[in-house]
Amino acid sequence: MFKDFKTFISRGNVIDLAIGVVIATAFGGIVNSFVKDVLMPPIGVILGHVDFSNLFITLSGPHTTSLTDAQAANAVTLNYGLFINTIVNFSIIAVAVFLLVRAVQKLYRPAPAPVVATKECPYCFSNINPKAKRCPNCTSELEL
């Protein structure tokens, strides 16, 4: 069983997947920081000094002015501002992954097949190889 596990782990695909997960986690942290620290503050200023991470509705418990105060008071809250931040994070990551996959697909796109010139059989009018001596469709002898 250990030998099978060792064979499974030593395959290139598993190692590539592990590297991809580590890089994706780091990239997710970068995007989270970008959204929280760079993107959302200007959007909040444009919308009238709104801090999206502090948008919430108190469902039960004392009414507070900040999310941290509500959580400290054990109030039940609906944190729609954090949800908006998460949607923005997801959108940025989805666009980045789309662009990455698209670039990789262009790199590994197979070369187009060479175009083979054809000629028309004068008897059955089908397309045939120009070097053919007989038509493969009607078996007529062809002039070269």
Beta strands, then each sheet from edge to edge (+ up, - down):
strand 1: 57-60
strand 2: 76-78
strand 3: 119-120
strand 4: 127-128
sheet 1: 1+ 2-
sheet 2: 3+ 4-
end
